[in-house]
Amino acid sequence: VALAAFVVFAGPAWAADGAAIYEKKCKSCHSIGGAGGPMAKMGGPLDDAGSKHDAAWLEAYFKDPKSKMPNAKMPKVSLTDDETKAVVDYMLTLKGK
C-alpha cells in the first residue's frame, strides 16, 4: 500500500520540486505566466511546454538541447537525473492559457 501511495503521489511531488528547480536554474532565461528573469526574452516563455513536447523529448532536450534543436541557444543544463525528472514533470503540467 505504501508503494502504491508513492506511485500515485510521485508525479505531483516531482512537479513541485521541478517548480523550485525552475525558479533556481531556469527562470533567469525563461518565463511562465509573464514572470521571468533578466534574459527571459532570449529563452522565451514556457507556458505551454507541456502541450508541445512529451517527457522523452524534454529529457533529451535538457541534457543536450542541440540534439533536438540544432540551432538551440540554450546551453546544456547541469542537472542530476532526479532534477531532470522533476523539471520534466513540471514542464508537462504547463499546458498554456
Accessible surface in RSA format (square Angstrom, percent):
REM  Atomic radii and reference values for relative SASA: ProtOr
REM  Chains: A
REM  Algorithm: Lee & Richards
REM  Probe-radius: 1.40
REM  Slices: 20
REM RES _ NUM      All-atoms   Total-Side   Main-Chain    Non-polar    All polar
REM                ABS   REL    ABS   REL    ABS   REL    ABS   REL    ABS   REL
RES VAL A   1   168.63 111.0 127.06 115.0  41.57 100.2 130.59 113.5  38.04 103.2
RES ALA A   2    86.22  79.3  69.25 106.9  16.97  38.6  76.44 107.7   9.78  25.9
RES LEU A   3   132.01  73.5 124.97  89.4   7.04  17.7 128.77  90.4   3.24   8.7
RES ALA A   4    58.73  54.0  50.23  77.5   8.49  19.3  57.05  80.3   1.68   4.5
RES ALA A   5    43.55  40.0  37.77  58.3   5.78  13.1  42.83  60.3   0.72   1.9
RES PHE A   6   129.69  64.9 122.31  75.8   7.38  19.2 129.06  78.2   0.63   1.8
RES VAL A   7    98.88  65.1  85.50  77.4  13.38  32.2  87.41  75.9  11.47  31.1
RES VAL A   8   101.79  67.0  81.89  74.1  19.90  48.0  88.75  77.1  13.04  35.4
RES PHE A   9   134.49  67.3 133.08  82.4   1.41   3.7 133.51  80.9   0.98   2.8
RES ALA A  10    17.05  15.7  14.23  22.0   2.82   6.4  17.05  24.0   0.00   0.0
RES GLY A  11    34.14  42.1   0.00   N/A  34.14  42.1  29.87  82.0   4.26   9.5
RES PRO A  12    91.13  66.4  79.37  72.4  11.76  42.8  86.17  71.1   4.97  30.9
RES ALA A  13    56.92  52.3  47.41  73.2   9.51  21.6  55.61  78.3   1.30   3.5
RES TRP A  14    59.71  24.0  59.04  28.6   0.68   1.6  49.84  26.6   9.87  16.0
RES ALA A  15    12.92  11.9  12.20  18.8   0.72   1.6  12.52  17.6   0.40   1.1
RES ALA A  16    66.25  60.9  49.51  76.4  16.74  38.1  58.57  82.5   7.68  20.4
RES ASP A  17    76.46  53.6  72.75  72.4   3.71   8.8  15.01  35.3  61.45  61.3
RES GLY A  18     0.00   0.0   0.00   N/A   0.00   0.0   0.00   0.0   0.00   0.0
RES ALA A  19    30.62  28.1  30.31  46.8   0.30   0.7  30.48  42.9   0.14   0.4
RES ALA A  20    63.87  58.7  51.55  79.6  12.32  28.0  58.45  82.3   5.43  14.4
RES ILE A  21    24.35  13.9  22.51  16.8   1.84   4.4  24.35  17.5   0.00   0.0
RES TYR A  22     3.53   1.7   3.53   2.0   0.00   0.0   3.53   2.7   0.00   0.0
RES GLU A  23    97.49  56.0  79.92  60.5  17.57  41.8  38.59  74.6  58.91  48.1
RES LYS A  24   172.42  84.1 135.74  83.3  36.69  87.3  89.67  80.7  82.76  88.2
RES LYS A  25    84.04  41.0  54.64  33.5  29.41  70.0  42.30  38.1  41.74  44.5
RES CYS A  26    20.04  15.2  15.70  17.5   4.35  10.2   6.44  16.3  13.60  14.7
RES LYS A  27    56.04  27.3  55.89  34.3   0.15   0.4  22.16  19.9  33.87  36.1
RES SER A  28    54.63  46.2  47.87  63.9   6.76  15.6  33.73  71.8  20.89  29.3
RES CYS A  29    37.93  28.7  37.93  42.3   0.00   0.0  11.94  30.2  26.00  28.0
RES HIS A  30    24.87  13.6  24.87  17.3   0.00   0.0  17.89  18.4   6.98   8.1
RES SER A  31    13.94  11.8  13.94  18.6   0.00   0.0   4.37   9.3   9.57  13.4
RES ILE A  32    35.15  20.0  27.76  20.7   7.39  17.8  27.76  20.0   7.39  20.1
RES GLY A  33    67.06  82.7   0.00   N/A  67.06  82.7  37.32 102.4  29.74  66.6
RES GLY A  34    73.13  90.2   0.00   N/A  73.13  90.2  37.32 102.4  35.81  80.2
RES ALA A  35    53.39  49.1  44.94  69.4   8.45  19.2  52.14  73.4   1.26   3.3
RES GLY A  36    32.94  40.6   0.00   N/A  32.94  40.6   1.11   3.0  31.83  71.3
RES GLY A  37    21.11  26.0   0.00   N/A  21.11  26.0  12.21  33.5   8.91  19.9
RES PRO A  38   129.21  94.2  84.06  76.6  45.16 164.1  98.00  80.9  31.21 194.0
RES MET A  39    96.62  50.0  91.81  60.8   4.82  11.5  64.52  54.9  32.11  42.5
RES ALA A  40    17.30  15.9  14.37  22.2   2.92   6.6  14.68  20.7   2.62   6.9
RES LYS A  41   208.26 101.6 176.79 108.5  31.48  74.9 126.96 114.3  81.31  86.6
RES MET A  42   130.09  67.4  98.08  64.9  32.01  76.2  89.38  76.0  40.71  53.9
RES GLY A  43    30.99  38.2   0.00   N/A  30.99  38.2  11.21  30.8  19.78  44.3
RES GLY A  44    12.95  16.0   0.00   N/A  12.95  16.0  12.95  35.5   0.00   0.0
RES PRO A  45    94.71  69.0  79.08  72.1  15.64  56.8  79.08  65.3  15.64  97.2
RES LEU A  46    35.09  19.5  34.24  24.5   0.85   2.1  35.09  24.6   0.00   0.0
RES ASP A  47    38.03  26.6  33.42  33.3   4.62  10.9  15.37  36.2  22.66  22.6
RES ASP A  48    48.93  34.3  48.93  48.7   0.00   0.0   8.61  20.3  40.32  40.2
RES ALA A  49     8.98   8.3   6.04   9.3   2.94   6.7   8.98  12.6   0.00   0.0
RES GLY A  50     6.12   7.5   0.00   N/A   6.12   7.5   0.00   0.0   6.12  13.7
RES SER A  51    72.18  61.0  34.60  46.2  37.58  86.6  33.11  70.5  39.07  54.7
RES LYS A  52   133.96  65.4 102.42  62.8  31.54  75.1  58.30  52.5  75.66  80.6
RES HIS A  53    59.98  32.8  47.80  33.2  12.18  31.2  36.92  38.1  23.06  26.8
RES ASP A  54    91.27  63.9  82.05  81.7   9.22  21.8  41.78  98.3  49.49  49.4
RES ALA A  55    44.50  40.9  41.74  64.4   2.76   6.3  41.86  58.9   2.64   7.0
RES ALA A  56    74.10  68.1  60.50  93.4  13.60  30.9  67.52  95.1   6.58  17.4
RES TRP A  57    53.71  21.6  51.44  24.9   2.27   5.3  37.44  20.0  16.27  26.4
RES LEU A  58     6.60   3.7   6.60   4.7   0.00   0.0   6.60   4.6   0.00   0.0
RES GLU A  59    73.88  42.4  73.88  55.9   0.00   0.0  10.98  21.2  62.91  51.4
RES ALA A  60    33.52  30.8  25.91  40.0   7.61  17.3  32.15  45.3   1.37   3.6
RES TYR A  61    29.79  13.9  29.79  17.0   0.00   0.0  14.94  11.2  14.85  18.3
RES PHE A  62    21.70  10.9  20.87  12.9   0.83   2.2  21.16  12.8   0.54   1.5
RES LYS A  63    99.91  48.7  85.54  52.5  14.37  34.2  59.17  53.3  40.74  43.4
RES ASP A  64    47.92  33.6  47.92  47.7   0.00   0.0  14.11  33.2  33.80  33.7
RES PRO A  65     1.48   1.1   1.48   1.3   0.00   0.0   1.48   1.2   0.00   0.0
RES LYS A  66   118.07  57.6 108.54  66.6   9.52  22.7  88.77  79.9  29.30  31.2
RES SER A  67    69.16  58.4  29.60  39.5  39.56  91.1  39.25  83.6  29.91  41.9
RES LYS A  68    86.38  42.1  62.01  38.0  24.37  58.0  14.36  12.9  72.02  76.7
RES MET A  69    92.49  47.9  90.57  59.9   1.92   4.6  81.71  69.5  10.78  14.3
RES PRO A  70   105.68  77.0  93.12  84.9  12.57  45.7  94.85  78.3  10.84  67.3
RES ASN A  71   140.36  96.8 119.92 115.9  20.45  49.2  38.06  91.6 102.31  98.9
RES ALA A  72     8.16   7.5   0.01   0.0   8.15  18.5   5.86   8.3   2.29   6.1
RES LYS A  73   169.25  82.6 134.11  82.3  35.14  83.7  87.83  79.1  81.42  86.7
RES MET A  74    37.61  19.5  26.33  17.4  11.28  26.8  27.31  23.2  10.30  13.6
RES PRO A  75   100.26  73.1  89.20  81.3  11.06  40.2 100.26  82.8   0.00   0.0
RES LYS A  76   141.76  69.2 119.31  73.2  22.44  53.4  66.85  60.2  74.91  79.8
RES VAL A  77    39.38  25.9  22.43  20.3  16.95  40.8  26.31  22.9  13.07  35.5
RES SER A  78   101.63  85.9  83.43 111.3  18.20  41.9  53.81 114.6  47.82  67.0
RES LEU A  79    31.51  17.5   3.36   2.4  28.15  70.8   6.29   4.4  25.22  67.9
RES THR A  80    83.81  59.6  73.99  75.0   9.82  23.4  79.67 107.0   4.13   6.3
RES ASP A  81   108.49  76.0  97.80  97.3  10.68  25.3  34.32  80.8  74.16  74.0
RES ASP A  82    92.65  64.9  91.48  91.1   1.17   2.8  17.39  40.9  75.26  75.1
RES GLU A  83    44.78  25.7  43.20  32.7   1.58   3.8  14.15  27.4  30.62  25.0
RES THR A  84     4.66   3.3   4.66   4.7   0.00   0.0   1.78   2.4   2.88   4.4
RES LYS A  85   100.30  48.9  95.41  58.5   4.89  11.6  71.03  63.9  29.27  31.2
RES ALA A  86     0.79   0.7   0.79   1.2   0.00   0.0   0.79   1.1   0.00   0.0
RES VAL A  87     1.69   1.1   1.69   1.5   0.00   0.0   1.69   1.5   0.00   0.0
RES VAL A  88     6.13   4.0   6.13   5.5   0.00   0.0   6.13   5.3   0.00   0.0
RES ASP A  89    19.57  13.7  15.99  15.9   3.59   8.5   7.34  17.3  12.23  12.2
RES TYR A  90    36.73  17.1  36.73  20.9   0.00   0.0  16.94  12.7  19.79  24.4
RES MET A  91     3.23   1.7   3.23   2.1   0.00   0.0   1.38   1.2   1.84   2.4
RES LEU A  92    47.54  26.5  43.70  31.3   3.84   9.6  43.96  30.9   3.58   9.6
RES THR A  93    78.84  56.1  53.72  54.5  25.12  59.9  55.53  74.6  23.30  35.2
RES LEU A  94    22.03  12.3  19.96  14.3   2.06   5.2  22.03  15.5   0.00   0.0
RES LYS A  95   127.72  62.3 105.13  64.5  22.59  53.8  74.14  66.7  53.58  57.1
RES GLY A  96    34.62  42.7   0.00   N/A  34.62  42.7   8.34  22.9  26.28  58.9
RES LYS A  97   244.90 119.5 168.23 103.2  76.67 182.6 150.65 135.6  94.25 100.4
END  Absolute sums over single chains surface
CHAIN  1 A     6337.1       5036.8       1300.3       4131.9       2205.1
END  Absolute sums over all chains
TOTAL          6337.1       5036.8       1300.3       4131.9       2205.1
